[in-house]
Amino acid sequence: MSPLMRSAVEAGYEGLARKAHPWEITPQKFFTGSDEFRATAAQLIDTSPDCVAIVSSASYGVATAALNLPIRKGQSILVLEEQFPSNYYPWQRMSDDKGASLKVVPWPEDEDWTAAVLRSLTEDVAIAALPNVHWTSGGKLDLVRIGEACREIGAALALDVTQSLGALPFNVRDVQPDFMVAANYKWLLGPYTTGILYVAPKWQGGRSLEENWITRANAHDFASLILYTKDFDEGARRFDMGERSNFALLPAATRAMKQLLEWGVTEISETSGALNRRLASEAAEIGFTSPPENLRAPHYLCLRRKAGIPTGLPEILARQKVFVSVRGSSVRVTPHVYNSAQDADRLIGCLRQMVSA
Ligand SMILES: Cc1ncc(COP(=O)(O)O)c(C=O)c1O
């Protein structure tokens, strides 16, 4: 859960307060805020705004992908061991419903998730449902190579990049996913309950989870809404969630994405990467290991320890105002541009104290 920056909080307050004067929320405003969000998200992943749908969560996006991607009995869906549940359960249900199976890539001993995925991408795989970064190991997946391998065997690629978009450079043109979702509340520094869903042009005639009015071709003219139509607005807009024009959350999410674009995702990745490099080497001296630098995402450090993670570690650290989380058997350290070398020193100091106590 990343912090919301002050300018995003302000944009959110302003948006929320607008509802105190509802007559100011003209029909046009149901579209302008959404268009701005869509255009900003599109810029971030280097695609056209027409390919972006506005969703509430990663699970909403994955459910949309699962509703639209075809699979035959006997085929399989590829996921990683310990993958985040939002990108696991929909595929489990789909495989149960369709007589397919889940193929779980086992945790690679050498921490090389890309090689492990490439080995598992055999002819039986119809869908590879993957992240860019493994959320309990920090391991990075080379999605350009994985995308190529998927296309070679005719498998679809459905991505949940919630743990990387905004902090690790990502480009739809290079990866060519079929569907890609990211919740805004983590590395996009946005509010909770906003998300970006990329839908490749070949799937844009597909089926939405909901049948809502604003995604229809006639939605701009409120007077004609009762002239029911089966035609949709352009591109991926048909996949937008109901009440997608959220007047409080969208401006906050858009403001945060604009700030990320201004800072530069490559620069963010390098800045947090430098801090994590230092943390990884100092943590190693006190018995915490992490995947090799070339195999992990720069912004996302997961520390493990042979003797196990001391119980209550996040709470003990929090008392000293150092905040980390434990996921699986790893301590997850996720600094951002607001963290300094002194913060890194404090964390190491606290860990050193704990293991020597
Ligand atoms: C990899 C990943 N995907 C998605 C989410 C959030 O999922 P949702 O938006 O469905 O709540 C998280 C939250 O921790 C996550 O780590």
The ligand as an ORCA input file, in Angstrom:
! r2SCAN-3c Opt
* xyz 0 1
  C       0.604     -9.181     -7.575
  C      -0.612     -8.524     -7.034
  N      -1.691     -8.382     -7.816
  C      -2.812     -7.792     -7.378
  C      -2.915     -7.318     -6.095
  C      -4.196     -6.664     -5.664
  O      -5.286     -7.400     -6.162
  P      -6.758     -6.810     -6.179
  O      -6.679     -5.534     -6.942
  O      -7.543     -7.857     -6.892
  O      -7.174     -6.623     -4.768
  C      -1.828     -7.460     -5.226
  C      -1.923     -7.018     -3.820
  O      -1.087     -7.295     -2.996
  C      -0.656     -8.073     -5.718
  O       0.419     -8.221     -4.919
*
